[in-house]
Amino acid sequence: MSTLITDVQVILTAPEGINLMVVKVHTNQAGLYGLGCATFAYRHLAVKCVVEDYLKPLLIGRDVSAIEELWQLMHQNAYWRNGPIENNAISGVDMALWDIKGKMANMPLYQLFGGKVREGVPIYRHADGNSMSELCDNIQKYQAQGITHIRCQSGGYGGSSYGSVTSTAPEKALDGIYLDSKKYMRDTRAMFDTIRSQVGFDVELCHDVHERLKPIEAIKFACELEEFDLFFLEDAIPLEDGNWLRQLRAKTKIPLAQGELFNNPYEWKFLIAEQLIDFIRVHLSQIGGITAGRKLQIFAEQFGVRTAWHGPGDMSPLAHAANIHIDLSARNFGVQEWSGTEPPNFVIQELKGPRDALLDVFSGLPEFRNGYVYANDKPGLGVDIDEIEARKYPCVNAVTQWTQTRLRDGSLQVP
């Protein structure tokens, strides 16, 4: 008897105040279901609509084992393809189908990917601070937890708080987060100078430009940071200016990470094939889930490009688990960004409240221990959701402010 899809359900929850979206695929086998992440925190209702109104009717009655067939069917069915709304919707179903596949095989997903090539996954965490002293203290707190890779920022991504119109802006300029690229570059160079002086060179440091520089500025910036021996510089070039990575690669020896905003294989194929980047940084649900992510990981391996999957707070524990299962089996793994889904005793004190809520909603999360994250050995993704607890934390549909970034003259800049 074939195992068929009988229902596709959307679960919305925000235990940490960030909109999360989980897709639950039900089957005709009693107690057999799969869960996947479809989180697009800033357009969650649009993704929900695609899953419920378009993918669900397409999928009911189909064989759950045909993951590749169903991925292509969902991808092609609307005729126009790709984009974050479609890809996240597909991801929710795709991860759930892999979860079911693992449960049917009675194996954790990493076994279906060929088994482990490492026992634990080394991670990096984010350190920020309102002063250099606070920033260095936070770095040392993470070091004390066994973490050897740390992303460093000072005051976020180089801007001020929302609503502050700078004195350089023209009259009637609109509110936003105003950026001063020259000051940001000077301050960041001084930040790394201080960190290396106070913390030393035994810790691997990363930095995220977040695409907030013009390409020619990014080239100058990367060259200035070389002396601080960064593990990588992330998203120095905006997505729309990808061809500039050829010039950036030619001008600097600093390792480059790129891809947080990628949706379409054409955005990364030439970067990997020409070896213009060292780390691929995609958001797994943003490219369509596990099926797309595994293909990308294997493609990158052929060119010596390592993975450093996006792992922020605006993805559910199911997606974090998917990252970890791929990491465990990937020869070209580099490092894993980790936003801290581990139990509260492992994170900085002020995060304990939201983490408790997250753990009430989701169980079976990958666990952090002394610098490494470990998947559990439960079948599939190994993560489950308590739907009653999830309903206690409803999502909020509000205007997103942090993406309203502006240059000194008040014009919009990509965030």
N, C-alpha and C positions, 0 to 999 in steps of 0.2 A: 504493500500500500504506500503510495507517494505521500510525502509530507507537504501539505499545501498551506498557503497563506489564507487565513480566514478573516483577519482584521488588521488594520494599521492604525495605531492610536498615538496621539500626540500628548505629551505631558510637559506642562510649563511650570517652572519653579525658580525661585530666586533666594535660596537660603543665605547667601552672602550679599544680597542686594544687587546681584548681577543676573540678568535674565539668562536662564538656561533652558534648552529645549531637548527633550528626550523623545525618541520614537520607539514605540513598542510594537513589534511584529508578532501577532498571534498565529498559531498553527492549529491544524486539526488533530494534533497529538496532545493528549491531556497533560497540562502543566509545562508544555514546551513553548517557550517564547524567547525572543531576542530583544536586546536593548541597544540603541545607538545614539550618538550625539549629532544633533542637527543645529547646534547653537550658532545663531547669528544675532548677537545680543541687541543690536541696534535696529534690526528689521525682523524681529522674531515672528510678528504676526503675518508677514508676507511669506515666510518659510512655512509656517503652520498651514496657511491657505494652500500652498502647493502640495504639501503632503496629504492633507485631508481631501481636497477637492480634485486633485489631478493624479497623484501617485496611488492613492488608495484604490480608486476604481480600476486603475491599470493593473494592479498587483494581485487583487483578491482572486483566489483560485489557482494561482501559479505555484510551481514547485520551488520550495525554499532552497533546494540544493543548487539551483542554476544561478549562482551569484553573478558570474560574468555576463550571462545572457540578460539578467534583470538589470544590471548596471547599464549596459548599452541600451536596453529598452527605455529605461527612465531618461537617459541622457539624450536620446534621439527623438523621443515621442513628441516633444513640443516644436520640433523642426529647428528653431533657433536654440543654440547650445551654449553652455558654460555660463559663468556669472555666479556671484556668491549666493543668491537666493536659490537657484536651481541646484547648485553643487551641495549646499548644506542640506537641502531636502533629500537629495540622493544619499548623502552621507549617513543621515539618520537611519535610512532603510538598509544601506550597505553594511554598516557596522552591526546592525541587528541581525542581518543574515549571517555574517561571520560568527556572531555570538551563538546563533542557533547551530551553525556548522560545528563549532567546538563542543557544544553540549551534546550533539548527536554522536560525535566521535569520542565523547568523554575525555577530552583533552583541552588544556589551556591553549590559547591561540598560537603562542610561540612554537608549540609542537607542530602545528599545521604549516608553519612557515619554515620548517626544516630543523627545528630545535634550537637550543641556546648555543651561542658562541661566547657568551659571558654570563656570569651568575647574577650580577647586579648592574644597574645602570648609573654611571656617574652623572651628576646633575650640576647645573649652575643656578644660583639664586640672585635676586636683585638687591643691591644695596644703594640706598639714597641717604640724604641727610641735609638738614638745614645749615650745617657747618661742616668744615673738614673734619673736625674732631668727632662729630656725631657719625659722619660717614665712615671714618676709619674704625670707630667702635663697632658699627654694624658689620663691617667686613670681618672683624675679629670674632664677633659672635658667631658668624657663619663658619669661620675657620674652626672654632671650638666644636662645631657639630660635625667636623670631618669634611666639610665642603671645600674643594680646592679650586673651583671655577666660580667667579663672581662677576656679575655685570654691574658696573658702577655708573651712576648718574649723579648730578648735583642740581637739585631743584627741578626734577622731572626732565623733560626733553628740551630744556633751554628757553622756555617761555615763562611768562608770569601767569597769575591766576586769571580765570575767565572774567571778562567784564572790564579789564583794565585797558583803557585807551592811552597809549603813550603820547608824550609831548611831541613826538615826530609826526603823528598822524594828522591828516587834514581835518578841518572843521567837519562836524557831523559824521565822523568815522564811526563805524558800527562796533559793538562790543565783540570781543573775541579774546583769544590767547595770542598776545603780540610777541613776535619773534625778532630778535636782534642777532643775526647770524655771526657777525664779527665778535660780539661780546661772548656769545655761546662758545665759539671756537677758542677764544683766549681763556675763558673760565675752565673749559674742559681740559685744556693742556695743563693749566695750573693745578687742576684737580689730580690728574695722574702723576704729576711731579710730586705732589704732597703724598699721595698714596704710596708711591714707590719709596719715598724717603722714610715714611713712618712704618709701613707694613713690609716693605721689601719686595723681592722678586720671586719668592717661593709660591706665590699665589697667582693663578691664571686669571687675567682680567679681560673683560669684554666691555664694549660700549655700543649703544644703540643710537644712531643718528636719527632714526625714525623718518628718513627721507626729507628732513627739514633744512637741507642745504641745496643750493644750486650745484650742478655737477662740477663746475670749475672750482667752487669752494670746497667741495668734498675731496677733490684731488689734493688741494693744498692742505686740508685738514688731516688726511690720511698720512701724508708725508711728515707732518709735524708730530704725529703720534708714534712714529716708528721707534723712537728711542725708548718708549715705555714697554715695548715687547708685549703687545696685546695678543691674546689668544685669537680674537677676531674683532673686526669692526663691522657692525650690522647695519644693513639698509642705508648705506652712505649715499646711494644714487636712487632717486625716485623711480618707481615702477615705469612711468611713462618715458623715462630717459635711459632705458636699459642699454642702449648702444654705447653710452658713455662708459660702461664698465670696461670696454676694451682699452680706453685711455687711462682709466683709473688703475687697471691691472698693470699697464706698461710703466706707470709712474711710481708705484709704491710696492714695497715688499710685505706690507702688512696683510695678514690673512683676511679674506673678505667673506662675509655671510650675507645672504640675500634671499628674499622670497616670502616674507610674512604676508604680503598682499597678493601673492600669485593665485590665479584662478585657472589658467589655461596652459596646457603643455607648451604652447608656442612662446610663453613668457620665460620658460626656463631651459628649453632644449638647447638653444645656442649658447647660453651661459655655461652649461655643463659640458657640451661637446667641445667648446673652445677653451675649456678650463679657465674661465674668467672669474670663477668664484671657488672658494675652498669648502664652504658649508652651504647646504640648501636648507632654508628656514621655513618651509611652508606650514600653514595651518591645516591640519589634516582634513577637517570637515569642509574647509573652504575649497579644496580641490576635488571633493567627492567621496572621501572616506578611505577605508582600508584598501580597497581594490586599487584606487588611483595612487595611494601612498606607497604601496608595495611596488608598483610598476616604476614609480619615480625613484625609489630607493635603489632598486636593482639597476636602473639606467645610470644613475649617478655613480654607482660602484665601478662601472666600466671605465670611468674617466678619472677615478681617484678623488671624487668629490664626496665629502662626508656629510652625514645628516646631523642636524641640530634642530629638530622639529620645534615649532612654536608651541609653548606650553603655558599660556597665560591664565588668569582667573576667569576670563570670559570663554571658557570651554568647560564642558561637564567632566566629572570624573571618568565617564565612559571613554571620552576622547583621550584623557590622560592615560588611561589603561591601554588604549589602542597604541599610543605612542610607545609605551613601555614594551609591549609585546613585539612590536617591530624592532625596537632597539635591541632587545635581547637576542634576536636572530640575525641582525644585520652586520656583515663584516665591515662595512664602511660607516659604522656609527662613529660620531664625533663626541657630542655631549648633548644632554637633554635639558632644555629649559624647564624649570619646575616652579609652579606658583604656590606649592605647599598644600597638597590635599592630605598630607599625613596627619596622624592624631595630634591634638593640641600640645602635648608635652614636647614636641619636636620643633615647634615654631616660636618665633619671637612673642613675648608675653602679650602684647597688645592685640594679637590676632586670635586669641583664644575664643572669644565669643562667637564670631562668624564660623569658625571651624567646627564648633560643637553643633551648630545648626546643619552644616554640610554633612557631618557624620550621622546626624539623625535621619537625613533624607537618603543618603547613599551608603551602602555597605560593601565590603570587599575591596576597598580602595587599595591601590598599590601603596606599599609602606616604605618610608624613609628610615634608614639606619646608618649612621656614621658615614655620611657622604654618598651613599648609594640608595637607589630605589629598587624595590623588589616587587615583582608581580606575585600574586598568590597562585596556587596550583588548581584553582577551581576551573571547571570546564568553561570554554568560551572566553569572554573578556574578564569574567570573574567578579563583575560589579553588578549589584542589584539596586533597585529603588523602592522605597516605601512610599506608595502613592498617597496615603493618608497624610504622612508627614510633609510630602511635597506640596500638598494643597495649603498648608499653613503659611507658605511663603510665595504669594502670587507675584507674577511678573508685573512690571510697570511699563506702560507705553508713554514715554516722555521724549521731549526733544533732546537730542544728544548735543552736549555743549563742548566737550573736550576736543572734538574734531573741527571746531570753528577756529582754526589758527589763521593768523594774519601777519603780513609783513609790516614793516614800520610805516608804510604809507597807507595802511588800512586794507589793502587788497588781500584776497584769500591765498593761503599757501597750503599745499597738501599737508595733512596732519601726520 
